[in-house]
Every structure is written in structure tokens, then in C-alpha cells.
């Protein structure tokens, strides 16, 4: 990375209060033709609880990174530009950093021994399991549906956020993309 790029985060062991694995199941729906098709993703996260719960500087850096439209990677002598909307790192309230360790198509995957290695330096909390239903629910309130759209956006899943927007508001693809882009700018 070029030296002028800002490093978002670097943690010493003394800054970490605990670490834990979180296994999650996320349900979403896609509209195909006339009906909605359910989709389930199985995700694994690594959460770091920090000694200092003020993560405002980290959040500021991550928000700035999310606003970048094009990233440039150098492969040998060829500069490759790409657009990336995947955000595997999230800052949660209370000084928690959540790193997506494994998703449907991505494997950040340091070896499975990572938690064992970390246990020599920080407290390891018990693994937890959670389930998010981010699928469209006709009977759900508009506020609940909008919260689901924002959660998809925060995790970097813009395509599913657009699809959910279309289902919630019954709007065109163009209008849904515009809504999601405006929402993304508000949260970052």
C-alpha cells in the first residue's frame, strides 16, 4: 500500500479485553419473477472486545474507506483498478470490532488455530451463535424493513440492500439504487 494511505487499525494485545468466535445465519430473499426466493448464508465472525470502548477514530477511518469508489492494486507492472463494496470489518457499539472470518464466497481464514494462539495473550470468551432475518416481511413495519436495509449496507452487501429496497417500496431498480446510494452516504 502507498505510504500516504491511512492505516485503519493496528491493535496490541494489551488493547484487547477479549476475543470470541460468532457463528451466524443470515436469511434474505430475492425476487425472481413473481415470487421471493429465500436465501440463507452461514457466516463466521471474529469479535474483538477492546479495553477502550471509544472506537470513534477507527469508525471514522473505516467510513472514509467505504466512501472510496475505486481502489488500485499493482500486479507486477500493471495497475488494476477495481470497485469493491465488501466491508469485512465492522465497528459495533461498546468497543467491539467484528471481522467477518468466513462467508459464502470469501475466506479471510487465518488458520483455525488463530483463537488458540490469541488465547495465550487475551481472554477468549465462549462462542456465540446468532441469526439475522434480513428477508422481506410484508407484515413488518417500515422502520424494521429500513433497519434491515441499513444492516445489509453496513455489512457491504449493496446488492441485497437494493433488492430488499425494491421489495419494501415496490420501486424500480433505478430508484432502489438511488435510495441505497443515498442511504450509504448517510451512514458513512
N, C-alpha and C positions, 0 to 999 in steps of 0.2 A: 504494500500500500504506500502511496506517496506520503512523505513526511508531513505535508500540510493537512492531511486527513486527520480528523479528530478521533481519538480512541474512545469508544463509548464506555467501556468498563474494564477494569482490572481489579481483581479482589485478592487481598491477602487472606490467609486462613483466619487471622485474628479478627477480621471484619465479618466473618460468617458465624452466626449463632447456631444454625442447624442446617441440615440438608435432608430432603426426602424425595422419594420417588412418588409420582402421582400417575395412576393409570386412569385414562378417561375414555369415555364413549360419547361420541357426538353424533346426534341424529339431525339430518337435514332432509329437505325434499327438493326435487327438481320437477319442473313442469315439462312433460313430454306429451305433446299433442293435447288431449283433453284432460288427462289426469295428472296427479302428482305421484312421482316415484320416490319412495323412501330410500335414503342413503345413510349408512352407518359407518363412521370412521372410528378406528381404535387408535388412540394416541397415548404416548408416554411422555411425561414431563419430568424435569428435574427442578425442584424448587429450592432456592437458597433463601433462608431467613437471615436477614442482616442484623448485626448488633445495633446499628443506627438505622432507625426506620425512615429517615429523611432520604428519599431517593429522587428528589426533585431534579438534581443535576443530571442524573442518569436518564430520567424521563425526558428531560429537555434535549439531550443528545440523541436519544432514540427517535423522538418526534422529528428532529431535524433530518435524520437519516431517512425516515419514512417519506419526507417531502421530496427527496431526490427522485427525479424522474428517470435518469439514465446513469448506469454505472459503467465504468470502463475497466476491462480486465486485459492484461497483457499476456498473450500466449506466445512466447518467443519474441519475435519482432512484429507480430500482428496485434493491433489493438482491436479488441472485440467489444462492441457496445451492446448492452442488454438492458431490458427493463425488468426489474424484479419487484414483485409485490408480495414477497414471502417474509414474514416477520417472526422468526422462531423465538425471539426474546420479548417477554412482556414484563412490565413492572406492575405489580399488584399492590393494593393498599397495605400499609403496615410493614413496609420494608421487605417485601417478598419479590424476588426475581424468579420468573418462571421461564425455563428454557425448554422448548419442545425438543425432546430427545429422539422421538420416533413418531412418524406419521404414516399416512398411506403410501406416499411415494418417496419420502425423504428419510434418511437415516443419518442423523448427526452422529450418533453412536460412537462415542468413545467406548472402549470395551465395557462389557457388563461389570467389570471389576472396578469401575470408577467409584461407586459408592463405598466399596470395601477400602479403596485407597483413601478416600476422603474421611472415612471413619477414624483414621489414625490422627486426624487433625481437628475434626469438628464433630459435634454431636449429630448422629443420624436418627431422625425420627421415623416412626412407623409409616410404612407405605399407606397411602390412602387411595380410594377409588371414587371417582365422581362420574356423573352422567349429565350431559347437557342436551336438552332437546331444543335445537335451533330450527326445527321444522315449522312450516306454516301451520297455524291453527286458526281456523275460521272463527272459532268461538273465543279466541284470546283477545285481550284488549289491544288497542292500537299502541299504547305505551309498551306493553310486553313485546309486541312484534318489532317495534323500533329498537328496543333494547337488544333483541336478537340480532338485528341488522348491525348494530354498533359492535356487538361482541364478535361477529364474523369479520367485520372490518379491522378491529383491533388485532385479531389473530392473523391478518393478512389475507384472508380468503375473500377477495373482492368479487370473484365470480359468483360465489354462493350468496354474497350480500346483494348483488344485483338481482339474482334470481328470486330471492326472498322479497326484495322490494317490489318486483313485478307481481308476485303473488299477493302481497299485502295491499298494494294500491291499485292493482289491475291496470298498470300503465304499460306503455310501450318500452321496448328495450332502450331506446334513446333517452327517454325520460328517466328510466331507472338508473342508467349510467350517470346521468347528470345529478340525480339525487344522491347517489353513492359517492360521487366525486366531491360534492358539496359537504356531505357528512364527514368524509375523510379529512377534509381541510379543517373542519371544526374540531375534530378530536385530536389533531396533532398540532 
